[in-house]
């Protein structure tokens, strides 16, 4: 790609894994230079990388993992964009009455006090206009508000200091997913993104690649494995292996009968979010994109397609960037779980 190509680093720290992606760019060409992943051992008793109650990052543990990944993958760049987990980020949308543009910032701050469940002194918040309509005597707006507790950001700053990282930016996971995983042909449409994580699942609606709403619930990859443990009276590792091996295979009835109700719950939550948007905005959502490690679960895509009566596809963030053809099978397998990390790297591109 040439000596003038710039490199960009994206880091996604999840509850049970750390992913790093390095992308180079020259003009409009983007190339995958490096990627690395660390997964915590599959044990229910492990605390993960976030405090259970406070949901703040365990900076010391995460920094050790990052330094090991950098060394193993021979990543020298130390400027990075970091993702913030959806479970520690607050989203809301609200409308503002007609006003002049000069009045908007003060009006947003006034509204923020009513929508954010913490004092404004304890959070950092940002906002974006997602709808604008010119009316007399000014403009009528719909605003997306995002807030992150200070203590969450402090954990990431400590991580950066320990790992000798320079933070180029931090943003909620969903923004990285929107950037990396919505294909060009859907870029102007209303799309539903479903990120099935280890601790929670987040369903988001994006229109023209702008977040319109986001909702998280507790059904997760971890809970699905726990259901197998409880129902089949087996240990955690065996349950995790059965989940990955058989998924929603109707021929493996003992697994299928446990996982199907969980998949149906996920479908109901997705449908609820989509219908809420459709009723409010009057626009049909035809496409659902699945991300996260459980997106590749055998039979889940087909099950959700039938339940939702929508087009369901699995996220492939690597489709936007070039890479050696020998990596194609491996990257196809990893794609759904790397959407956030790729999206963080693409932010600076």
Secondary structure as GFF3:
##gff-version 3
##sequence-region A 1 349
A	DSSP	beta_strand	6	13	.	.	.	ID=ss1
A	DSSP	beta_strand	17	26	.	.	.	ID=ss2
A	DSSP	beta_strand	29	39	.	.	.	ID=ss3
A	DSSP	alpha_helix	59	73	.	.	.	ID=ss4
A	DSSP	beta_strand	79	84	.	.	.	ID=ss5
A	DSSP	three_ten_helix	86	88	.	.	.	ID=ss6
A	DSSP	beta_strand	89	99	.	.	.	ID=ss7
A	DSSP	alpha_helix	101	115	.	.	.	ID=ss8
A	DSSP	three_ten_helix	120	122	.	.	.	ID=ss9
A	DSSP	beta_strand	123	135	.	.	.	ID=ss10
A	DSSP	beta_strand	138	149	.	.	.	ID=ss11
A	DSSP	alpha_helix	150	162	.	.	.	ID=ss12
A	DSSP	beta_strand	166	172	.	.	.	ID=ss13
A	DSSP	alpha_helix	173	181	.	.	.	ID=ss14
A	DSSP	three_ten_helix	184	186	.	.	.	ID=ss15
A	DSSP	beta_strand	190	196	.	.	.	ID=ss16
A	DSSP	beta_strand	201	207	.	.	.	ID=ss17
A	DSSP	beta_strand	210	217	.	.	.	ID=ss18
A	DSSP	alpha_helix	221	232	.	.	.	ID=ss19
A	DSSP	alpha_helix	236	246	.	.	.	ID=ss20
A	DSSP	alpha_helix	253	281	.	.	.	ID=ss21
A	DSSP	beta_strand	287	291	.	.	.	ID=ss22
A	DSSP	three_ten_helix	293	296	.	.	.	ID=ss23
A	DSSP	alpha_helix	300	308	.	.	.	ID=ss24
A	DSSP	beta_strand	311	314	.	.	.	ID=ss25
A	DSSP	three_ten_helix	317	320	.	.	.	ID=ss26
A	DSSP	three_ten_helix	325	327	.	.	.	ID=ss27
A	DSSP	alpha_helix	328	334	.	.	.	ID=ss28
A	DSSP	three_ten_helix	335	337	.	.	.	ID=ss29
A	DSSP	alpha_helix	339	348	.	.	.	ID=ss30
###
